[in-house]
Amino acid sequence: MGKTVNLLELAEITGFAVQTLIRWQKDEDMPVLLAGQRGRGGEHDAAAVISWLARREVHRAGLSSPKDELDRVRK
């Protein structure tokens, strides 16, 4: 588990806008430790989000990870 951060800190770490991160939470299942509520922000595991971003980019680029290649060969 990585460092626990809020959305503003996560935006600084990743370089993405807070609004983009919120959209990814809602629409693309970005990992969240504790969902924010009115008057209280959410909490995120920075390492889990960075890992999720990497997997998302690999998927979007159509590239495969070593694990994907191994799974493909096993089939």
C-alpha positions as a Markdown table, in Angstrom:
| # | Residue | x | y | z |
|---|---|---|---|---|
| 1 | Met | 0.0 | 0.0 | 0.0 |
| 2 | Gly | 1.3 | 3.4 | -0.9 |
| 3 | Lys | 0.8 | 6.8 | 0.6 |
| 4 | Thr | -2.8 | 7.9 | 1.3 |
| 5 | Val | -3.6 | 11.2 | -0.4 |
| 6 | Asn | -6.6 | 13.4 | -1.2 |
| 7 | Leu | -7.7 | 14.4 | -4.7 |
| 8 | Leu | -5.7 | 17.6 | -4.7 |
| 9 | Glu | -2.5 | 15.7 | -3.8 |
| 10 | Leu | -3.3 | 13.0 | -6.3 |
| 11 | Ala | -3.7 | 15.6 | -9.0 |
| 12 | Glu | -0.3 | 17.0 | -8.1 |
| 13 | Ile | 1.3 | 13.6 | -8.2 |
| 14 | Thr | -0.3 | 12.4 | -11.4 |
| 15 | Gly | -0.4 | 15.7 | -13.3 |
| 16 | Phe | -4.1 | 15.2 | -14.1 |
| 17 | Ala | -6.9 | 17.7 | -13.2 |
| 18 | Val | -9.0 | 17.0 | -10.2 |
| 19 | Gln | -12.1 | 16.9 | -12.5 |
| 20 | Thr | -10.5 | 14.2 | -14.6 |
| 21 | Leu | -9.7 | 12.1 | -11.6 |
| 22 | Ile | -13.3 | 12.5 | -10.3 |
| 23 | Arg | -14.6 | 11.4 | -13.8 |
| 24 | Trp | -12.3 | 8.4 | -13.8 |
| 25 | Gln | -13.5 | 7.4 | -10.3 |
| 26 | Lys | -17.1 | 7.5 | -11.5 |
| 27 | Asp | -16.8 | 6.2 | -15.0 |
| 28 | Glu | -13.6 | 4.0 | -15.2 |
| 29 | Asp | -13.4 | 2.5 | -11.7 |
| 30 | Met | -10.2 | 4.3 | -10.6 |
| 31 | Pro | -9.3 | 2.9 | -7.2 |
| 32 | Val | -10.6 | 4.7 | -4.1 |
| 33 | Leu | -9.8 | 3.9 | -0.5 |
| 34 | Leu | -12.6 | 6.0 | 1.0 |
| 35 | Ala | -15.2 | 7.8 | -1.2 |
| 36 | Gly | -15.6 | 11.5 | -0.5 |
| 37 | Gln | -18.8 | 12.8 | 1.0 |
| 38 | Arg | -20.3 | 16.3 | 1.2 |
| 39 | Gly | -17.8 | 18.4 | 3.0 |
| 40 | Arg | -15.2 | 15.6 | 3.2 |
| 41 | Gly | -12.9 | 14.6 | 0.4 |
| 42 | Gly | -12.0 | 11.0 | -0.5 |
| 43 | Glu | -8.9 | 9.1 | 0.2 |
| 44 | His | -6.7 | 7.4 | -2.4 |
| 45 | Asp | -3.8 | 5.0 | -2.3 |
| 46 | Ala | -1.3 | 6.9 | -4.6 |
| 47 | Ala | 0.5 | 3.7 | -5.6 |
| 48 | Ala | -2.7 | 1.9 | -6.5 |
| 49 | Val | -3.8 | 4.8 | -8.6 |
| 50 | Ile | -0.5 | 5.0 | -10.4 |
| 51 | Ser | -0.6 | 1.3 | -11.1 |
| 52 | Trp | -4.2 | 1.6 | -12.3 |
| 53 | Leu | -3.1 | 4.4 | -14.6 |
| 54 | Ala | -0.3 | 2.3 | -16.1 |
| 55 | Arg | -2.6 | -0.6 | -16.7 |
| 56 | Arg | -5.1 | 1.8 | -18.3 |
| 57 | Glu | -2.5 | 3.2 | -20.6 |
| 58 | Val | -1.2 | -0.2 | -21.6 |
| 59 | His | -4.8 | -1.3 | -22.4 |
| 60 | Arg | -5.6 | 1.9 | -24.3 |
| 61 | Ala | -2.4 | 1.5 | -26.4 |
| 62 | Gly | -3.3 | -2.0 | -27.3 |
| 63 | Leu | -0.1 | -3.3 | -25.7 |
| 64 | Ser | 0.1 | -6.4 | -23.6 |
| 65 | Ser | 1.8 | -6.9 | -20.3 |
| 66 | Pro | 4.1 | -9.9 | -19.7 |
| 67 | Lys | 1.3 | -11.5 | -17.7 |
| 68 | Asp | -1.1 | -11.0 | -20.7 |
| 69 | Glu | 1.4 | -12.7 | -23.0 |
| 70 | Leu | 1.8 | -15.6 | -20.6 |
| 71 | Asp | -1.9 | -16.0 | -20.3 |
| 72 | Arg | -2.2 | -15.9 | -24.1 |
| 73 | Val | 0.5 | -18.6 | -24.5 |
| 74 | Arg | -1.1 | -20.8 | -21.9 |
| 75 | Lys | -4.4 | -20.8 | -23.8 |
